[in-house]
Amino acid sequence: MQIKFYQEEEQVPLEMHKVRVVQKLFLRPIEERLQCIKEAGNNTFLLQNKDVFMDMITDSGVNAMSDNQVAAMSIADDSYAGSETCNRLIKAIEEVFGTKYFLPAHQGRACENILAETFVKPGQFTLMNFHFTTTKAHITRMGGSVIELVRPEGLEPNSTEPFKGNFDIPRMKQIIKELGAKNIAFVRIEAGTNLIGGQPVSLENMLEVAQICKENGIMSILDASLLQDNLYFMKTREAMCKDMSIKDIMHKLGEVMDIIYFSARKLSFARGGAIISNNENYILKMKEFIPLYEGFLTYGGMEVRSMEAMAVGLRETLDIEYICQGPQFIQYLVNELDKYGIPVVKPAGGLGAHIDARAILPHIPQSQYPAAALATALYIASGVRGMERGTLSEQRNPDGSERYADMELVRLAMPRRVFTLSQVKYCADRVKWLYDNRELIGGLKWEDEPKVLRFFFGRLQPIGDWQEKLAAKFREDFGESL
Ligand code: F0G
């Protein structure tokens, strides 16, 4: 899967596809970028795409589809009920995961809404390796709470541990004993642990967690949204998976997990969401919410064309030459940043590169959102749009006090097959310039703070005029260059 170059010094990832449709990008001059980030309330979510050069805010719904996915979209069977498209998708899911039952939803968080609504009662706990923003919001909305059980090294930015998303098994057993199984709504295993740097969970750990759930009569739920990269890491880092095919691994997960759900904006490079299971009882409990919140049972809010792309994309997940691209390009970016001495989450995981803002900006307290400040600085310096994954992405405690995040990261997601190697190099180069000028970067404060999922649309202001100073230094160093 890693193609070897003849000249030792030229080991770089190789694209295993060719580009046949392109979209023009715009790199605005830095003075305009400064203006754009101000207009966006210093929130990269509020930037307009026309003002963004490399959009690395997410890999969700923005991966390049394959020719076969696009072709499949043209044969979609557009009907409200009983479409052939839905039957084709069910067949693909069965083939890939080996599971019998399927409920459609418009995207991943819609699955979470239904899971929380069906299974979480007020006062109950949910256990997971780590929370995801939308997951936690749905669980707390139902009066439940989240206990995180990731092993301590998962929260260490610099590590050589290959599966930093793994559950702390002894702690899990202890917590179950303390809380009692009946007070636990479910255990959620998040593949490719998003908020701690896209770090994978080993198959061995997943199987152990599922087994403990079984022994204690607790439901196990796999969030497979980031499973694709996780599969690559299982195949390349885990002895147990060496002689298993990708399909064997997926079938094993389909067999041991009570429920699997995923965002098809990530897994399958399409758009939509799915809840799948071999347990008819669980499916029946959730079923009535689909027509209520999503749409009829054969589309659940998804566009049929997306469902066709999803069916093909799921099958393509079995092809290591497809799924190696994300991790290898992410590894390249992480290596470049590391080579430049920039603190970055290691080892490289899936999803994207994660820059350690707290290590870069020790002069900015967490109350001034160092990761968000760094994300605005990076946009100003490069036109690259990253995402804050730190305190700003947290919810405040019930008493209104700030909940400081364990890690302050700027995520540079890697939409698959979208950027070329020279674009990735440009990104690393601009981060390096920023790193060399890090003392110029200052903090942010709220101008308008929403109550729920504030990171999506909250507006902030820089504390002082550091952004102007940063732009002036850029001009000094880069002359006329964009
Ligand atoms: N679970 C995980 C692990 C995710 O990463 C996401 C989305 C979801 C659930 C929700 O799925 O967006 O389809 O509603 N992550 C995106 C991201 C938003 O950019 O990391 P969704």
Residues whose N, C-alpha, C, O or C-beta is under 5 A from the ligand:
A	BS01	F0G	I57 T58 D59 S60 Q107 G108 R109 A110 F132 T134 N194 D223 S225 S263 R265 G272
